[in-house]
C-alpha cells in the first residue's frame, strides 16, 4: 500500500509563511510507516511553496492509495480546500487528517470538509492500526470517522509511555536542505542564520495556562542520551551548526538541563529553547550559555499580576522580572512572548505591563492580540459566552494564527476595536522608547537597522548594512 503524506503551508494575509520549521510530527509518522513496511511519499507543500495549480498537478502525478494530511488548527481553511481538490481527483481514496486540527476539532472537520478520518491525539500507533483496519474502523482506537452519514468517535488511545522507543523522523524523505538553510537559532539579534535542525525533548507541559493549546496532556520526556543521539545524526548527515528545540517547555527541571548542557557542549553547536520564569536562575543560565545556548523563550504574557492570575499562569510577576534580568546577566537573549487584550485587560493592566518592562530593563516584543485556540479554556469560554456563534466560524478566522500585527479576532475587553488597536501599538512604542532612552547606543543601532531593512526591501544593498551589523555586535 502506498501512503502519500502531505505537509500543509501556513498562510497569513493570503501569503504562505517562509518554511523555517521542519515538520517533526509528520517526520515521525513517515518513519513509523516505513518501518511497518508501507511505501511512503511526501508532498511538502510548505517547503516547496507550491501554489494550488502545482498541488493539483502533483496530486495527478503521484500514485497513492491513502493520503494523510498534517494540519494545525490555523490551517483549517487550507485543509478544507485541499481535501476538496483531492476528492475531485479521487472519489474513493481515504483522506486522513492528523495534528492539532484533527485532535481538537474532529467533529467540525468531518461535518464541513471532504476528510474521511481524523486521528485524535498521538498518531504513531494509531496510523498503523488504522491502515490495517480500513474496512473496520470501529476497531481502531483514537480516531473519529464518517460512516453512513454519521460521525463516530472511538475510545482514545493510550499515550506511548517511553518516547525513546519512537524512531527518529524520516528526514531523508524530506527536502532537508530547504529546511536547514532557511532555519535559524534565536540569538542576540533575534535570528542567527545558520544550518539549523529542529528537535523535541519531550511531549506536553506540566502546567495548565488557560490560553495554551496542548495536543498532549501531562508531560513525557525523552532521555538526554536519546536527544543527543539524534542531534549527532543531524550534525553528521546535514552539517547543522545550530539546534532549535521546538518543545513547549525544555526547562522542566534544573537537573535535566544541566545534563543536557554537559552532553551538548562537546558538539559545539548553538541552540535555543523555551523556558519558564519560575524555573531558571542565574547559575543555570550561565551554564547554558557556556554550553552553546543563545536565547531562552519566556511566555511573560502580561506585566500585570491580575492578568497572570486570570490566565492560570502560576507565576509571580517578580519571578518574571528577575528571570529577564538574570538572562541578560548570563549573556543570553530573552525571546519574550506577550499578549494584549486578555479578558480583564484594562488601561491600568496595560500600564502595569509598561511598568514591568521598564523595571525589567527590557525592550519587550510585539504585544500579540489574544487569540483563542482549540483545546484551551479560553476557547471553551469563548464558545460558551457566544462571543462567536460556532467552532467552524472561529476556525475559519484563525488563518493568521497569532501574528503580532494581526487584527483583533475577538475583543475580550471593554475597549472599542479602534481603541484596542491604538492602546496596543502605543504600549509597544512606550516600552521600546523607555528602554532605548536608557540605552541610547542600542537605540541608535535599532533605528539604523530599521533603515537598512527598508533599504533592503527597496533593493539597496552595500556596506552600510555591514557597518551597522559590526556596530551592533560591539554594542
C-alpha atoms as one frame of an Amber mdcrd trajectory, in Angstrom:
protein
   0.000   0.000   0.000   1.321   3.458  -0.916   0.750   6.331   1.501   1.063
   9.971   0.489   1.758  12.279   3.438   1.090  15.985   2.975   2.554  18.922
   4.889   0.261  21.929   4.532   1.552  25.523   4.363   0.965  28.277   6.920
  -0.842  31.265   5.442  -1.073  34.829   6.689  -2.667  37.719   4.782  -3.066
  35.417   1.799   0.631  34.527   1.591   2.450  31.428   2.777   4.963  31.999
   5.552   8.592  31.135   4.872   9.203  27.449   5.720  11.761  27.563   8.514
  10.497  24.816  10.855  10.880  21.160   9.940   7.530  19.267  10.318   8.667
  16.927  13.102   5.267  15.305  13.641   4.901  14.247  10.015   8.512  13.059
  10.051   7.746  10.687  12.927   4.663   9.313  11.152   6.649   8.766   7.948
   9.311   6.786   9.816   6.738   4.612  11.596   5.039   3.789   8.290   8.322
   2.954   6.586   9.272   0.646   9.441   5.854  -1.028   9.150   6.564  -1.841
   5.503   4.486   0.821   3.750   5.575   2.705   0.658   5.652   6.376   1.711
   5.928   9.556  -0.330   5.940  13.148   0.935   4.165  16.098  -0.680   5.655
  19.017   1.225   3.613  21.987   0.050   5.085  24.090   2.865   8.760  23.552
   1.993   8.326  23.991  -1.757   5.707  26.764  -1.542   3.549  25.097  -4.185
   0.531  27.072  -5.388  -2.877  25.444  -5.936  -2.207  24.614  -9.583   1.097
  22.963  -8.710  -0.518  20.976  -5.887  -3.248  19.688  -8.179  -0.652  18.696
 -10.780   1.364  16.834  -8.116  -1.764  15.004  -6.967  -2.406  13.914 -10.537
   1.165  12.665 -10.968   1.606  10.803  -7.659   0.136   7.334  -7.315  -1.214
   6.615  -3.822  -3.805   4.504  -2.036  -4.351   6.637   1.080  -3.484  10.261
   1.796  -2.590  11.662   5.213  -2.581  15.392   5.919  -0.862  17.062   8.873
  -2.611  20.249   9.969  -2.743  22.729  12.831  -5.936  24.495  13.847  -4.821
  27.601  11.940  -4.735  25.528   8.744  -8.433  24.638   8.673  -9.267  26.713
   5.597  -6.358  25.350   3.595  -7.066  21.771   4.678 -10.696  22.111   3.625
  -9.685  23.385   0.191  -7.019  20.700  -0.196  -9.426  17.903   0.747 -11.866
  19.208  -1.841  -9.148  19.163  -4.514  -8.164  15.606  -3.574 -11.773  14.406
  -3.630 -12.337  15.923  -7.064  -9.455  13.823  -8.383 -10.046  10.693  -6.281
 -13.640   9.821  -5.436 -12.973   6.830  -3.186  -9.486   7.094  -1.672  -9.429
   7.792   2.053  -8.389  11.227   3.270  -6.938  11.214   6.802  -6.075  14.286
   8.861  -3.853  14.341  11.941  -2.389  17.018  14.203  -3.992  19.685  16.378
  -6.798  20.382  13.885  -7.950  16.752  13.963  -7.388  16.331  17.691  -9.421
  19.316  18.841 -11.928  19.818  16.016 -12.619  16.380  14.504 -16.406  16.805
  14.517 -16.242  20.178  12.761 -13.699  18.936  10.212 -15.724  15.841   9.315
 -19.005  17.760   9.099 -17.679  20.512   6.848 -14.917  19.040   4.677 -14.220
  16.036   2.432 -11.975  14.498   5.088 -12.916  10.889   5.943 -10.964  10.203
   9.143  -9.398  12.305  11.905  -6.651  10.926  14.133  -7.242  12.210  17.661
  -4.091  12.667  19.739  -0.819  10.805  19.268  -0.596   9.235  15.819   2.344
   6.831  15.672   0.480   3.704  16.798  -2.901   4.820  15.527  -1.855   5.307
  11.899  -0.578   1.728  11.554  -3.634   0.280  13.288  -5.850   2.423  11.067
  -4.275   1.281   7.810  -4.584  -2.339   8.899  -8.317  -1.860   9.607  -9.550
   0.450   6.853 -12.542  -1.836   6.332 -13.445  -1.947  10.036 -12.596   1.435
  11.533 -14.557   0.873  14.723 -11.750  -1.448  15.849  -9.252   1.425  15.848
  -8.691   3.484  18.978  -8.056   7.221  18.745  -9.974   8.158  15.600 -13.138
   9.930  14.509 -14.706   8.978  11.163 -17.734   9.200   8.906 -19.923   6.144
   8.403 -23.349   6.063   6.743 -23.870   9.765   7.299 -22.921   9.558  10.973
 -19.770  10.667  12.771 -18.318   8.055  15.097 -15.551   8.588  17.657 -13.721
   5.580  19.061 -12.147   5.390  22.548  -8.962   7.410  22.960  -5.662   5.611
  22.521  -3.201   5.409  25.396  -0.052   7.514  25.048   3.292   5.936  24.194
   4.891   5.706  27.629   8.564   5.622  26.616   9.332   8.196  23.922  12.788
   6.732  23.326  11.053   3.799  21.622   9.900   6.071  18.793  12.458   6.073
  15.940  13.843   9.377  14.665  11.850  11.204  11.956  12.323  10.072   8.348
  14.430  13.101   7.499  15.653  11.539   4.260  12.144  11.657   2.737  12.014
  15.447   3.048  13.841  18.226   1.216  16.062  18.785   4.242  18.371  21.216
   2.505  15.461  23.656   2.166  14.839  23.492   5.906  18.385  23.595   7.267
  19.293  26.539   5.047  16.230  28.583   5.938  16.235  27.767   9.651  17.845
  29.809  12.386  18.758  29.888  16.052  17.318  32.756  18.082  20.092  34.897
  19.498  21.034  38.461  20.471  19.977  39.729  17.041  16.853  37.552  17.097
  17.717  35.307  14.143  21.173  33.763  13.846  21.143  32.378  10.316  22.980
  29.063  10.258  22.324  25.497   9.221  19.807  24.504  11.886  17.976  21.343
  12.866  14.755  21.029  14.868  14.416  18.601  17.765  11.898  17.978  20.559
  12.937  16.838  24.042   9.506  15.616  25.113   5.771  15.901  24.668   3.413
  18.028  26.712   3.806  20.508  29.552   3.094  20.105  33.284   1.337  23.480
  33.514  -2.213  24.422  32.505  -2.360  28.008  31.293  -5.869  28.881  30.099
  -4.720  30.158  26.694  -2.285  27.350  25.780  -3.299  24.679  23.263  -1.608
  21.376  24.118  -2.050  18.331  21.881  -0.570  16.123  24.621  -1.764  16.151
  28.216   0.750  15.797  31.030   4.458  15.522  30.319   6.623  12.755  28.886
  10.346  13.194  28.333  12.945  11.628  26.086  16.214  10.644  27.727  19.015
  13.162  27.207  21.132  10.436  25.585  18.389   9.783  23.022  18.160  13.501
  22.235  21.928  13.806  21.822  21.999  10.775  19.534  19.506  12.472  17.208
  21.443  15.746  17.285  24.660  13.896  16.383  22.831  12.268  13.468  21.645
  15.666  12.194  25.114  17.147  12.577  26.800  14.315  10.702  24.270  13.951
   7.898  23.206  17.572   7.351  26.177  19.524   8.775  23.971  21.551  11.084
  25.556  24.198  13.291  22.500  25.002  15.389  19.567  23.365  17.150  16.133
  24.901  17.636  14.348  22.989  20.403  10.665  23.048  19.447   9.245  21.969
  22.800   6.571  23.855  24.686   8.970  23.744  27.626  12.553  22.414  27.662
  13.490  23.723  31.103  11.237  21.457  33.159  13.784  20.800  35.924  17.286
  22.053  36.556  18.996  18.679  36.867  17.828  17.654  33.416  19.026  20.934
  31.883  22.456  20.574  33.474  22.705  17.091  31.961  21.644  18.413  28.558
  24.290  21.135  28.775  27.045  18.671  29.722  26.244  16.434  26.755  25.517
  19.045  24.095  28.537  21.266  24.859  31.106  18.938  23.186  29.096  19.115
  19.937  29.993  22.814  19.641  26.537  23.917  18.479  24.424  26.997  19.087
  20.928  26.341  20.426  17.847  27.967  21.917  14.897  26.689  23.908  11.722
  27.631  25.734  11.883  28.141  29.498   9.704  29.326  32.333  10.440  32.258
  34.604   9.972  30.293  37.835  12.337  27.514  36.725  15.571  29.387  35.978
  18.270  31.141  37.979  21.494  32.955  37.112  23.730  29.943  37.763  21.737
  27.700  35.407  21.528  30.356  32.706  25.295  30.924  32.786  25.828  27.175
  32.490  23.516  27.082  29.470  25.435  29.954  27.892  28.723  28.052  28.212
  27.092  25.010  26.581  26.158  26.999  23.451  22.718  28.355  24.347  21.982
  31.734  22.771  18.481  32.524  23.999  15.639  31.396  26.223  11.991  31.962
  25.357   9.654  33.109  28.114   5.881  33.318  27.971   5.720  36.510  30.024
   2.244  37.190  28.558   1.499  40.203  30.782   3.145  42.541  33.250   0.017
  42.539  35.395  -0.300  40.030  38.226  -4.065  40.294  37.951  -3.964  39.148
  34.301  -1.430  36.401  35.020  -3.715  35.026  37.722  -6.673  35.124  35.318
  -4.561  33.115  32.850  -3.806  30.470  35.494  -0.148  31.192  34.782   1.029
  30.223  38.279   3.972  32.624  38.340   4.743  35.756  40.301   5.467  38.958
  38.394   8.670  39.360  40.424   9.863  35.971  39.186   9.350  37.135  35.610
  11.255  40.352  36.239  14.158  38.512  37.853  14.331  35.879  35.106  14.671
  38.544  32.406  17.408  40.327  34.353  19.286  37.063  35.046  19.046  36.019
  31.403  20.634  39.313  30.343  23.361  38.972  33.002  24.151  35.494  31.687
  24.660  36.948  28.210  21.577  35.326  26.732  18.741  36.852  24.751  15.235
  36.740  26.233  12.782  35.766  23.495   9.674  37.179  25.125   6.078  36.362
  24.262   3.439  38.848  25.415  -0.312  39.061  24.862  -2.623  42.020  24.729
  -6.341  42.032  25.423  -6.797  39.016  27.671 -10.176  39.014  29.473  -9.890
  41.591  32.246  -7.393  43.813  30.385  -7.838  47.493  31.284  -5.828  50.679
  30.874  -4.471  50.001  34.344  -3.207  46.498  33.459  -1.707  47.855  30.215
   0.195  50.429  32.267   1.352  47.658  34.608   2.833  45.853  31.600   4.631
  49.020  30.503   5.987  49.496  34.030   7.063  45.848  34.196   9.320  46.122
  31.154  10.836  49.325  32.484  11.721  47.601  35.764  12.997  44.515  33.910
  15.113  46.814  31.697  13.960  45.082  28.534  12.644  46.434  25.193   9.911
  43.807  25.108   8.455  42.492  21.889   5.251  42.845  19.908   2.106  42.667
  22.029   0.181  39.967  20.191  -3.628  40.183  20.241  -5.083  37.398  22.368
  -6.194  34.546  20.115  -8.406  31.677  21.323  -7.023  28.315  20.210  -8.896
  24.989  20.174  -8.274  22.810  23.185  -7.893  25.733  25.576 -10.042  27.001
  28.404 -10.152  30.357  26.628 -11.599  28.653  23.514 -14.279  26.907  25.577
 -15.186  30.145  27.382 -15.382  31.991  24.052 -17.910  29.499  22.675 -19.841
  29.232  25.950 -20.247  33.012  26.158 -21.336  33.083  22.497 -18.649  35.611
  21.607 -18.659  33.839  18.265 -21.505  31.670  17.008 -19.784  28.308  16.484
 -16.468  26.471  16.205 -16.493  26.418  12.401 -16.705  30.207  12.238 -13.872
  30.564  14.717 -11.658  28.085  12.846 -12.250  29.977   9.610 -10.961  33.127
  11.269  -7.796  31.510  12.637  -5.882  31.621   9.337  -3.324  34.144  10.533
  -2.760  32.400  13.832  -1.492  34.810  16.465   0.738  37.019  14.351   1.873
  40.162  16.241   0.383  42.528  13.661  -2.881  40.633  13.266  -6.172  42.442
  13.707  -8.102  41.615  16.842 -10.030  38.396  16.254 -12.206  38.624  19.347
 -12.241  41.659  21.607 -12.431  40.403  25.203 -12.039  43.911  26.654 -14.273
  46.916  27.200 -12.235  48.866  24.617 -13.647  49.573  21.167 -11.698  47.806
  18.405 -10.135  51.123  17.397  -9.116  51.907  20.974  -7.856  48.343  21.409
  -5.504  48.647  18.438  -4.373  52.134  19.406  -3.626  51.162  23.018  -1.715
  48.070  21.922   0.503  49.874  19.435   1.052  52.795  21.795   2.096  50.463
  24.623   4.650  48.805  22.320   6.112  52.186  21.418   6.321  53.347  25.034
   8.020  50.113  26.171  10.683  50.442  23.480  11.075  54.186  23.984  11.617
  53.709  27.719  14.299  51.089  27.065  16.169  52.944  24.335  16.141  56.156
  26.380  18.223  54.259  28.948  20.328  52.588  26.234  20.963  55.274  23.586
  23.606  53.299  21.668  21.292  50.309  21.321  18.508  52.704  20.351  20.594
  54.304  17.597  21.606  50.917  16.222  17.997  49.725  16.311  16.940  52.818
  14.347  19.681  52.285  11.757  18.798  48.626  11.389  15.222  49.600  10.636
  16.509  51.917   7.882  18.628  49.092   6.486  15.624  46.740   6.409  13.682
  49.374   4.447  16.622  49.845   2.071  16.826  46.082   1.616  13.122  45.959
   0.708  13.750  48.683  -1.878  16.686  46.769  -3.317  19.566  48.771  -1.815
  22.492  46.693  -0.617  26.058  47.612   0.285  28.493  48.451   3.005  26.053
  50.322   5.262  24.455  47.110   6.431  27.811  45.521   7.228  28.892  48.618
   9.135  25.736  48.690  11.229  25.984  44.984  11.973  29.521  45.489  13.236
  28.320  48.341  15.459  25.508  46.120  16.714  27.918  43.309  17.562  30.054
  45.697  19.615  27.144  47.438  21.362
